[in-house]
Amino acid sequence: MLRVVIAVLAALLLCTGVVLISVGVPAPGWQAFGLGAVVLAAVLFERWRYQRAGDRPDGEWRSTGERFLDPTTDDPVEVFFNPRTGERRYVKSSRGSNDPPP
């Protein structure tokens, strides 16, 4: 909900900047436009980049041995990586965060 409110406010700030620039008030217009664009991009990037822990991946994925408790859900999470691409995935683990790896 907070993410949506911030995105809407950023879009309004972006539109305010466009209106100010179009009516001949360039300095505050560009500031409003730039701030709105940066905040909106940050909200969208955060949504895309940081995702909740998913299911165990198939294929070339290997466990890194890293385990921790997800701070938002308190669920144990295990980290996997793909050696070919370097991508990392966070997977819900059935073991506790301090349990030794298998």
VOPAGU-2260 file (C-alpha; in pm, 1 decimal, decimal comma):
REM VOPAGU-2260
SITE   aa  ch    i         X         Y         Z
SITE  MET   A    0       0,0       0,0       0,0
SITE  LEU   A    1     279,9     242,2      89,1
SITE  ARG   A    2     454,7     161,8    -239,1
SITE  VAL   A    3     142,3     257,6    -433,9
SITE  VAL   A    4     102,4     586,3    -243,8
SITE  ILE   A    5     466,2     678,5    -308,6
SITE  ALA   A    6     435,8     587,3    -678,6
SITE  VAL   A    7     121,2     800,3    -715,9
SITE  LEU   A    8     284,5    1097,4    -540,4
SITE  ALA   A    9     594,2    1063,0    -758,6
SITE  ALA   A   10     377,9    1052,7   -1073,2
SITE  LEU   A   11     194,1    1365,6    -957,9
SITE  LEU   A   12     525,6    1539,5    -894,9
SITE  LEU   A   13     641,0    1435,2   -1241,4
SITE  CYS   A   14     324,0    1576,7   -1398,0
SITE  THR   A   15     358,1    1897,7   -1194,3
SITE  GLY   A   16     707,9    1937,4   -1333,7
SITE  VAL   A   17     581,5    1896,8   -1689,0
SITE  VAL   A   18     308,9    2158,5   -1630,5
SITE  LEU   A   19     553,5    2404,8   -1474,9
SITE  ILE   A   20     798,5    2364,9   -1761,9
SITE  SER   A   21     521,1    2408,6   -2020,5
SITE  VAL   A   22     390,7    2733,7   -1862,2
SITE  GLY   A   23     736,1    2891,3   -1849,0
SITE  VAL   A   24     862,8    2817,8   -1496,9
SITE  PRO   A   25    1162,3    2602,7   -1591,0
SITE  ALA   A   26    1382,5    2583,9   -1278,7
SITE  PRO   A   27    1122,7    2452,2   -1031,8
SITE  GLY   A   28     963,9    2253,3   -1314,0
SITE  TRP   A   29    1282,7    2063,1   -1388,9
SITE  GLN   A   30    1341,6    2003,1   -1019,1
SITE  ALA   A   31     992,3    1860,2    -972,0
SITE  PHE   A   32    1020,8    1655,0   -1291,2
SITE  GLY   A   33    1361,7    1514,7   -1192,6
SITE  LEU   A   34    1262,4    1431,0    -836,7
SITE  GLY   A   35     939,1    1265,5    -950,8
SITE  ALA   A   36    1125,4    1063,2   -1215,1
SITE  VAL   A   37    1392,0     943,6    -970,3
SITE  VAL   A   38    1142,3     842,5    -700,1
SITE  LEU   A   39     912,8     667,1    -950,7
SITE  ALA   A   40    1207,4     479,3   -1103,9
SITE  ALA   A   41    1328,0     376,8    -757,3
SITE  VAL   A   42     985,6     242,5    -659,1
SITE  LEU   A   43     955,2      43,9    -982,7
SITE  PHE   A   44    1314,2     -86,4    -959,2
SITE  GLU   A   45    1263,4    -196,0    -599,5
SITE  ARG   A   46     951,1    -386,6    -698,3
SITE  TRP   A   47    1131,1    -565,0    -981,4
SITE  ARG   A   48    1464,5    -629,2    -813,1
SITE  TYR   A   49    1381,9    -735,5    -460,4
SITE  GLN   A   50    1143,2   -1029,2    -463,6
SITE  ARG   A   51    1024,6   -1261,0    -191,3
SITE  ALA   A   52    1183,6   -1600,5    -145,0
SITE  GLY   A   53    1056,0   -1857,1    -391,5
SITE  ASP   A   54    1075,5   -2231,6    -449,0
SITE  ARG   A   55    1397,7   -2429,1    -488,9
SITE  PRO   A   56    1534,9   -2363,1    -841,5
SITE  ASP   A   57    1598,0   -2642,0   -1094,5
SITE  GLY   A   58    1902,0   -2685,5   -1316,2
SITE  GLU   A   59    2253,7   -2562,4   -1247,1
SITE  TRP   A   60    2170,5   -2386,6    -920,1
SITE  ARG   A   61    2402,0   -2450,9    -623,7
SITE  SER   A   62    2362,7   -2369,9    -257,0
SITE  THR   A   63    2603,6   -2105,3    -125,2
SITE  GLY   A   64    2564,3   -2228,7     231,8
SITE  GLU   A   65    2422,0   -1890,3     333,3
SITE  ARG   A   66    2113,4   -1911,1     554,0
SITE  PHE   A   67    1925,3   -1642,3     741,5
SITE  LEU   A   68    1581,9   -1548,1     871,0
SITE  ASP   A   69    1379,1   -1328,2     637,7
SITE  PRO   A   70    1327,6   -1007,3     839,9
SITE  THR   A   71     975,0    -953,4     705,1
SITE  THR   A   72     837,5   -1305,9     757,9
SITE  ASP   A   73    1084,7   -1470,8    1002,0
SITE  ASP   A   74    1100,7   -1769,5     764,4
SITE  PRO   A   75    1436,0   -1943,1     716,7
SITE  VAL   A   76    1585,3   -1860,1     374,3
SITE  GLU   A   77    1867,1   -2032,0     185,0
SITE  VAL   A   78    2073,5   -1865,6     -90,3
SITE  PHE   A   79    2136,4   -2038,6    -424,7
SITE  PHE   A   80    2343,0   -1916,1    -719,2
SITE  ASN   A   81    2381,7   -2009,4   -1082,3
SITE  PRO   A   82    2755,7   -2041,9   -1160,8
SITE  ARG   A   83    2693,2   -1981,4   -1532,0
SITE  THR   A   84    2512,5   -1646,5   -1491,9
SITE  GLY   A   85    2608,1   -1538,8   -1138,7
SITE  GLU   A   86    2239,6   -1484,7   -1053,2
SITE  ARG   A   87    2136,1   -1540,1    -690,8
SITE  ARG   A   88    1800,3   -1665,7    -563,1
SITE  TYR   A   89    1657,3   -1667,9    -215,2
SITE  VAL   A   90    1462,0   -1984,5    -136,0
SITE  LYS   A   91    1243,5   -2071,2     161,8
SITE  SER   A   92    1426,6   -2335,2     359,8
SITE  SER   A   93    1279,1   -2611,1     571,8
SITE  ARG   A   94    1586,5   -2598,8     796,5
SITE  GLY   A   95    1654,7   -2329,8    1053,9
SITE  SER   A   96    1899,6   -2047,7     985,0
SITE  ASN   A   97    2165,6   -2196,5    1213,7
SITE  ASP   A   98    2133,8   -2561,6    1107,0
SITE  PRO   A   99    2441,6   -2705,5     931,7
SITE  PRO   A  100    2414,9   -2770,8     555,3
SITE  PRO   A  101    2342,2   -3128,2     443,1
